Amino acid sequence: MALKTDTLKKMYLKLAWRNIWRNKRRTLITISSIMFAVVFALFLESLERGAHDTMIENMTRFHTGYMQVQDYRFENEPSLDNTFLYSDELSDRISGAEQVEYTIPRIETFMLAAGADITRGAFVLGIDVEREDRLNNLKDRLTEGRFFEPGDGTVVVSEGLANRLELTVGDTLALLGQGRFGMTASNLYEISGLMHHPTREMNNQLVYMSLPDAQWLLSAEDHITALLVTPNRTRDVERVAEMLPSVLQDDELVVKTWREMIPELVEALEFDQAQTRLMMGILYVVIGFGIFGTILTMTLERLREFGILLSVGMKRIKLAFVVFIETFFITILGVLAGFGLGIFPILYFHFNPIVLGGDMEDLVAEWGIEPVMPAAIAPDIFLRQGVIIFILTTLICLYPTIKILTLKILDASKA
């Protein structure tokens, strides 16, 4: 009995495969409809994913990092009074935790920056250059001069701020502000280099100095405002953030992820995703009607054939099953062809991103994002779009099955 069932299954599969190639033009048109549907869906989602990844990468690498260890009071009151004690032992303990790659200490504050005649507000950032460069290739952003050595008493100024203060490499920059616990913070520094920051706002107000110099200037020896933590894999950010408090063993220190530190970016991404889902919904409707039109035509063309098969004694359920297998084969071929064709434009625009210009370039620059749209290459994009198109097409392909089950033989003979 089992052998007979297996034989019947093989016979149905063979019959269905032969049937779809009896009319090659019709089959190729149907496969092409599904294929281009998959290609369009893949390309649209790939561009959206690439744009979002670029946005997140820029904001995390040049602004917040993927996550930070802070004093619990710093979020509500970002003051130098709410720094915390930093030591190599703390850094080593966190770096040795599971899924953590390395840490980056920072101390930051706002001060007045002055040249010979002009004064502007500045964002002063004390950093470890080598660790920062590991995160964001900071040294590649240098446009003139050199980066400072730890404790050498020089600074690197962003190009926008240097232009506003009419200063260049070798000139003297005056910094004036308030240090830890209300101490006066002021000193003169030689500008050792100029750099271009990708965020326009930061490019107009940023001053980099070595971490020891910044701690001395702000009367915050051995203290920092944030310790950036970089995971081995970006997708492990949430997992590492949940694990770190047990490693810190300090109730006054908290871990903040980039999603918590820049919620406005998260909201912007969610809004953009909602727009993309709406566009994808419209695309699926258009795709669905296109495929349905093809399947409808195919079904109407074969009504006479179905009627003859039923009149000579073939059972409706068996005929419906064979036709469903035919549409299943066509769907699989269309999805696989879509994958094969879709990878080429995705690869091209991944290595040759779309460059934005005009108002769009200015808009993304305000967010500190490079004006490019690369296509993302991610297996889940292919899997999700393939499954969605497959389900959509399979539902549409139920039409000929239902038509066969309800077909009147006399009406079919007149078709």
DRENPA-38843 format. One line per 8 residues: their letters; for each residue x, y negated, z negated of C-alpha. Coordinates in Angstrom, 2 decimals. Layout:
a = X,Y,Z  ...
REM end
This chain:
malktdtl = 0.00,0.00,0.00  2.81,-2.39,-0.95  4.65,-1.49,2.27  1.55,-2.28,4.30  1.16,-5.65,2.53  4.78,-6.57,3.23  4.35,-5.59,6.87  1.26,-7.80,7.17
kkmylkla = 3.08,-10.74,5.58  5.97,-10.40,8.02  3.49,-10.12,10.90  1.68,-13.30,9.81  4.98,-15.18,9.48  6.15,-14.03,12.90  2.78,-14.88,14.46  2.76,-18.32,12.88
wrniwrnk = 6.33,-19.04,14.02  5.52,-18.03,17.59  2.31,-20.06,17.59  4.01,-23.34,16.69  6.32,-23.01,19.70  3.62,-22.07,22.20  3.02,-25.80,22.65  6.46,-27.30,22.08
rrtlitis = 5.40,-30.87,22.84  2.64,-30.83,20.23  4.92,-29.28,17.63  7.77,-31.70,18.28  5.40,-34.68,18.02  4.15,-33.44,14.64  7.68,-32.76,13.37  8.80,-36.18,14.58
simfavvf = 5.96,-37.88,12.67  7.01,-36.18,9.44  10.72,-36.73,10.13  10.43,-40.49,10.63  8.17,-40.73,7.58  10.92,-39.13,5.48  13.61,-41.35,7.03  11.70,-44.58,6.33
alflesle = 10.86,-43.55,2.77  14.45,-42.49,2.05  15.94,-45.67,3.47  13.56,-47.98,1.62  14.13,-46.36,-1.77  17.87,-46.08,-1.15  18.13,-49.83,-0.50  16.13,-50.61,-3.63
rgahdtmi = 18.27,-48.29,-5.76  21.45,-49.75,-4.31  20.36,-53.33,-5.02  19.41,-52.46,-8.60  22.65,-50.57,-9.21  24.65,-53.55,-7.92  22.71,-55.93,-10.17  23.22,-53.79,-13.26
enmtrfht = 26.89,-53.17,-12.45  27.64,-56.89,-12.13  25.77,-57.87,-15.29  27.31,-55.11,-17.40  30.87,-55.35,-16.11  31.18,-59.13,-16.29  28.79,-60.03,-19.08  27.59,-57.63,-21.76
gymqvqdy = 29.26,-54.29,-21.04  27.16,-51.13,-21.18  26.78,-51.39,-24.94  28.20,-53.41,-27.82  28.93,-52.92,-31.49  27.93,-56.11,-33.36  27.26,-57.40,-36.84  23.54,-56.86,-37.46
rfenepsl = 23.06,-60.62,-37.94  24.75,-61.63,-34.68  21.76,-61.03,-32.38  19.53,-63.53,-34.21  22.36,-65.89,-35.11  25.25,-65.63,-32.60  27.70,-67.49,-34.82  31.36,-66.96,-35.69
dntflysd = 30.19,-66.53,-39.27  28.68,-63.22,-38.15  31.84,-61.63,-36.82  33.14,-58.33,-38.18  36.53,-56.92,-39.08  38.26,-55.18,-36.17  41.03,-52.64,-36.56  42.80,-50.03,-34.48
elsdrisg = 41.32,-47.40,-36.78  37.77,-48.52,-35.89  38.62,-48.59,-32.18  40.20,-45.12,-32.31  37.24,-43.68,-34.22  34.76,-44.93,-31.64  36.97,-44.03,-28.66  37.30,-40.51,-30.04
aeqveyti = 33.54,-40.03,-30.19  31.84,-37.73,-27.73  31.12,-39.23,-24.28  33.01,-42.49,-25.07  35.81,-43.45,-22.66  37.27,-46.65,-24.17  36.46,-49.83,-26.13  37.04,-53.53,-25.45
prietfml = 37.25,-56.13,-28.27  35.97,-59.68,-27.65  35.50,-62.88,-29.60  33.37,-65.61,-28.05  32.13,-69.10,-28.85  31.18,-72.42,-27.27  33.57,-75.38,-27.46  34.26,-78.73,-25.82
aagaditr = 36.90,-78.54,-23.09  38.66,-81.71,-21.95  41.16,-82.80,-19.36  42.73,-86.24,-19.14  39.46,-88.12,-18.61  36.56,-85.64,-18.46  34.92,-83.43,-21.11  32.63,-80.47,-20.50
gafvlgid = 31.07,-77.69,-22.53  32.95,-74.40,-22.22  32.40,-70.77,-23.10  35.64,-69.57,-24.72  36.32,-65.84,-24.58  39.18,-64.15,-26.40  40.05,-60.87,-24.68  42.50,-58.04,-24.27
veredrln = 43.36,-58.49,-20.58  44.39,-54.91,-19.90  41.20,-53.44,-21.35  38.99,-56.04,-19.61  40.70,-55.28,-16.31  39.88,-51.61,-16.78  36.19,-52.49,-17.01  35.79,-55.17,-14.36
nlkdrlte = 39.06,-55.55,-12.41  39.43,-59.02,-13.91  42.95,-59.52,-12.57  41.64,-59.21,-9.01  39.51,-62.32,-9.68  42.62,-64.46,-10.23  42.92,-67.02,-7.43  45.96,-68.96,-8.60
grffepgd = 48.71,-68.60,-11.20  48.93,-65.67,-13.63  47.16,-64.15,-16.61  48.46,-64.89,-20.10  50.41,-62.56,-22.33  49.06,-61.84,-25.85  49.81,-64.82,-28.11  51.68,-66.91,-25.49
gtvvvseg = 49.44,-69.95,-26.03  48.14,-70.25,-22.45  44.64,-69.90,-20.97  42.97,-68.94,-17.70  40.16,-71.24,-16.60  37.34,-70.52,-14.16  37.53,-72.44,-10.89  34.24,-74.27,-11.40
lanrlelt = 35.25,-75.62,-14.82  38.74,-76.56,-13.59  37.22,-78.53,-10.71  34.85,-80.33,-13.07  37.71,-81.27,-15.40  40.01,-82.07,-12.45  42.65,-79.68,-13.75  44.89,-77.08,-12.11
vgdtlall = 47.61,-74.58,-13.00  50.26,-76.15,-15.27  47.94,-78.85,-16.65  46.97,-79.11,-20.30  43.48,-78.20,-21.53  42.16,-79.51,-24.85  39.67,-77.40,-26.79  37.61,-78.72,-29.68
gqgrfgmt = 34.95,-76.93,-31.69  33.99,-75.22,-34.90  35.65,-72.07,-36.16  34.61,-69.48,-38.70  32.90,-70.77,-41.88  32.86,-74.36,-40.57  36.61,-74.69,-40.04  37.70,-77.23,-37.42
asnlyeis = 39.02,-75.54,-34.29  41.15,-77.59,-31.90  44.34,-77.16,-29.89  46.06,-77.90,-26.59  46.71,-75.10,-24.08  48.60,-74.86,-20.83  46.55,-73.48,-17.93  48.40,-70.44,-16.63
glmhhptr = 45.88,-69.45,-13.97  42.53,-70.01,-12.28  39.97,-67.29,-11.61  36.66,-66.96,-9.80  33.82,-65.50,-11.85  31.00,-63.88,-9.81  28.32,-65.51,-11.98  27.89,-69.13,-10.92
emnnqlvy = 26.93,-70.34,-14.40  29.92,-68.64,-16.01  32.23,-69.86,-13.25  31.39,-73.41,-14.28  32.22,-73.04,-17.98  34.51,-70.10,-18.76  37.88,-70.21,-20.53  39.79,-66.97,-21.12
mslpdaqw = 42.53,-66.70,-23.74  44.29,-63.81,-25.43  42.48,-62.24,-28.36  45.19,-63.18,-30.93  45.20,-66.82,-29.77  41.41,-67.03,-29.95  41.31,-65.48,-33.43  43.94,-67.94,-34.67
llsaedhi = 42.15,-70.93,-33.07  38.80,-69.97,-34.61  40.19,-69.05,-38.06  38.91,-65.51,-37.49  42.06,-63.42,-37.86  41.35,-59.71,-37.28  37.67,-60.45,-36.57  35.67,-60.13,-33.35
tallvtpn = 32.10,-60.90,-32.30  31.62,-57.74,-30.22  33.27,-54.43,-29.44  32.23,-53.23,-25.99  31.85,-49.46,-25.67  32.17,-47.82,-22.25  30.75,-44.29,-21.86  32.26,-41.64,-19.61
rtrdverv = 29.10,-41.69,-17.50  26.73,-44.65,-17.22  23.69,-42.38,-17.50  24.81,-41.44,-21.03  24.43,-44.98,-22.42  21.30,-44.28,-24.45  22.64,-41.00,-25.79  25.92,-42.58,-26.91
aemlpsvl = 24.09,-45.54,-28.48  22.02,-43.15,-30.60  25.11,-41.23,-31.69  27.43,-44.16,-32.56  25.83,-45.31,-35.86  26.88,-42.03,-37.47  30.44,-42.66,-36.23  30.54,-46.28,-37.46
qddelvvk = 29.48,-45.41,-41.02  28.75,-49.09,-41.68  25.23,-50.42,-42.31  26.24,-53.92,-41.24  27.19,-52.83,-37.72  24.62,-52.09,-35.03  24.82,-50.79,-31.46  23.07,-52.71,-28.68
twremipe = 22.67,-51.41,-25.12  22.63,-53.68,-22.08  18.86,-53.22,-21.86  18.46,-54.73,-25.32  20.93,-57.56,-24.71  19.56,-58.73,-21.35  15.81,-57.95,-21.43  15.15,-60.55,-18.72
lvealefd = 17.14,-58.39,-16.28  15.12,-55.32,-17.28  11.89,-57.24,-16.65  13.16,-58.40,-13.26  14.05,-54.84,-12.31  10.65,-53.52,-13.42  8.86,-56.24,-11.42  10.94,-55.40,-8.34
qaqtrlmm = 10.24,-51.70,-8.81  6.50,-52.44,-8.98  6.76,-54.32,-5.68  8.67,-51.44,-4.12  6.10,-48.91,-5.36  3.36,-51.01,-3.76  5.28,-51.11,-0.47  5.91,-47.37,-0.70
gilyvvig = 2.19,-46.81,-1.33  1.33,-48.76,1.81  4.01,-46.84,3.70  2.57,-43.52,2.51  -0.91,-44.55,3.68  0.44,-45.45,7.13  2.47,-42.24,7.22  -0.54,-40.21,6.10
fgifgtil = -2.83,-41.56,8.82  -0.12,-41.03,11.43  0.41,-37.41,10.46  -3.34,-36.82,10.10  -3.91,-38.14,13.63  -1.37,-35.68,14.97  -2.83,-32.73,13.00  -6.38,-33.70,14.01
tmtlerlr = -5.43,-33.74,17.69  -3.67,-30.39,17.35  -6.74,-28.87,15.66  -9.23,-30.16,18.25  -7.05,-28.86,21.07  -7.12,-25.34,19.57  -10.82,-25.08,18.67  -11.54,-22.90,21.71
efgillsv = -8.61,-20.66,20.78  -9.91,-20.34,17.22  -13.40,-19.52,18.48  -12.12,-16.73,20.75  -10.05,-15.17,17.96  -13.05,-15.22,15.62  -15.36,-13.77,18.30  -13.08,-10.76,18.88
gmkrikla = -13.18,-9.90,15.19  -10.33,-11.72,13.46  -11.31,-12.64,9.92  -11.62,-16.33,9.13  -9.46,-16.12,6.02  -6.63,-14.44,7.94  -6.81,-16.96,10.78  -6.88,-19.84,8.29
fvvfietf = -3.88,-18.32,6.51  -1.88,-18.06,9.76  -2.69,-21.67,10.70  -1.73,-22.84,7.20  1.62,-21.06,7.56  2.08,-22.82,10.93  1.56,-26.23,9.35  3.81,-25.20,6.44
fitilgvl = 6.62,-24.37,8.89  6.12,-27.67,10.72  6.19,-29.60,7.42  9.40,-27.92,6.27  11.07,-28.57,9.63  9.96,-32.22,9.55  11.26,-32.80,6.01  14.61,-31.12,6.73
agfglgif = 14.98,-33.07,9.98  14.20,-36.25,8.03  16.95,-35.43,5.54  19.41,-34.74,8.36  18.62,-37.96,10.23  18.10,-40.14,7.15  21.57,-39.53,5.72  23.23,-41.38,8.63
pilyfhfn = 21.73,-44.89,8.09  22.10,-44.44,4.32  25.79,-43.59,4.67  26.33,-46.47,7.09  24.73,-49.09,4.85  26.41,-47.60,1.78  29.83,-48.33,3.23  28.68,-51.43,5.18
pivlggdm = 26.22,-53.22,2.84  23.70,-55.74,4.14  25.11,-59.22,3.39  22.50,-61.72,2.21  22.61,-65.34,3.31  20.79,-68.65,2.96  18.32,-69.07,0.08  18.50,-65.38,-0.79
edlvaewg = 22.24,-65.65,-1.40  21.73,-68.62,-3.75  18.96,-66.77,-5.59  21.00,-63.66,-6.35  24.06,-65.78,-7.18  22.11,-67.34,-10.04  21.88,-63.85,-11.56  25.58,-63.30,-11.09
iepvmpaa = 25.05,-60.69,-8.40  27.13,-60.28,-5.29  24.95,-61.17,-2.25  25.06,-57.66,-0.78  22.57,-54.79,-0.54  24.30,-51.41,-0.34  22.31,-48.23,0.16  22.54,-45.84,-2.78
iapdiflr = 23.38,-42.17,-2.29  21.59,-40.13,-4.95  20.26,-36.55,-4.74  17.10,-37.41,-6.69  16.06,-39.87,-3.95  16.10,-37.08,-1.37  14.35,-34.67,-3.71  11.59,-37.11,-4.71
qgviifil = 10.83,-38.38,-1.21  11.00,-34.89,0.24  8.54,-33.58,-2.36  6.15,-36.54,-1.90  6.10,-36.27,1.90  5.81,-32.48,1.67  2.80,-32.68,-0.68  1.18,-35.41,1.44
ttliclyp = 1.64,-33.43,4.64  0.49,-30.16,3.07  -2.73,-31.81,1.86  -3.34,-33.21,5.33  -2.62,-29.81,6.86  -5.46,-28.30,4.84  -7.79,-29.89,7.41  -7.34,-27.19,10.12
tikiltlk = -7.72,-24.50,7.44  -11.02,-25.96,6.27  -12.10,-26.44,9.90  -11.54,-22.74,10.63  -13.45,-21.63,7.53  -16.48,-23.74,8.55  -16.17,-23.31,12.33  -19.22,-22.17,14.32
ildaska = -18.17,-19.82,17.08  -20.74,-21.13,19.61  -19.60,-24.73,19.06  -15.97,-23.66,19.47  -16.70,-21.97,22.80  -17.97,-25.31,24.16  -14.82,-27.20,23.08
REM end
